Amino acid sequence: MNLRSIEEAKNIAGKKIIVRVDFNVELDTAQNVTEHFKLDIIKETVDFLFEHKSSKVVLMSHFGRPDGKRDEKFSLHPVVDDATRALGRAVHFVSDCIGDAVTKAMNDLPEGEVLLLENLRFYEQEETNENEFAKQLAQPFDLFVNEAFSVCHRAHASVVAITKHLDSYAGLRLIEEVTHLDRARTNPKHPAVAIIGGAKIETKLPIIRTFEKLYDTVLVGGKIANEAIDQHIDFADNVILPEDFSGEERCDIGPLTIDRFVQVIADAQTIVWNGPMGKFEEKPYDEGTSRILHAIMNNTEADVVVGGGESLAIVEREQAFDKVGFVSAAGGAMLDFLGGEAMPGLDVLR
């Protein structure tokens, strides 16, 4: 998939640039960020913009589900300190995402520093992709950069409609996401293995069906494996469901299944992993997920793509980002892309 990259943009110097990021991160009870990956991965693009002398760099994101209403529980303000750390430059916050407050904050922004706008979803027009709202988002700026692959499966104003009002480009990380996922979808090395876990069989079944046809083996664990068994869903012979479980409520794949999955992973040349194998946040039911992660880490020959919110949490907990190939920041968008579903946020950047 060929997208307009920010590297192709001309005359970045002096331009005011709005960047769509995904700072929809987990916070603990003290409002501290507990997952940092989504903050870290935008640094390359931000640095690129400043290296090419852009005059202003402003970030916008959604956070949670405030249902189109201003709700301080969903403010992006708690993210500021960790974003400052991740970018290695000061990040300032403005308590709105449109209007005079944004213009003033941007004009007052010191050189080389970054502005973060308040939660886009405080306005219901964001999720309805309203053109007038997108026009207000775009009004103070010269260029738009999409650096949030994880929302590219949504037709939202800050992703799609805004491109009607500004010259628009894909960020460096977004290009990297699409490159890795496109290769996993269209040109995988064989044997190719998909590992699908987590919950909600209705959301994961389409991607299992896709990988049935594209990959040599599909390993299914987590709650979706229980649901598939209970619902007597028929799969092709290359889809492997658990043969045993841990816990009376089947909270994890069992030792026989773990050993079988690990063996399949060891021989793979392409690995796509989305979703845990069990109730990984509670011992001893993290065993299956941990063993799968380490099996992937031990296969140093395979092309690996790991994605999904819970999978990110596992990789971050194990400090394994540099040991498992490519880690996607996306969950639903990753599955939609691999399954050939519509990606409106990418289509407008072709």
Helices and strands as residue ranges (DSSP letters): G 6-8, E 16-20, H 37-40, H 43-51, E 56-60, G 72-74, G 77-79, H 80-87, E 91-94, H 100-107, E 114-117, G 120-122, H 124-127, H 131-138, E 143-146, G 149-151, G 161-164, E 167-170, H 172-186, E 192-196, H 201-214, E 217-220, H 222-230, E 239-240, E 245-246, E 252-253, H 255-266, E 270-274, H 287-298, E 303-307, H 309-317, E 326-327, H 332-338, H 344-347
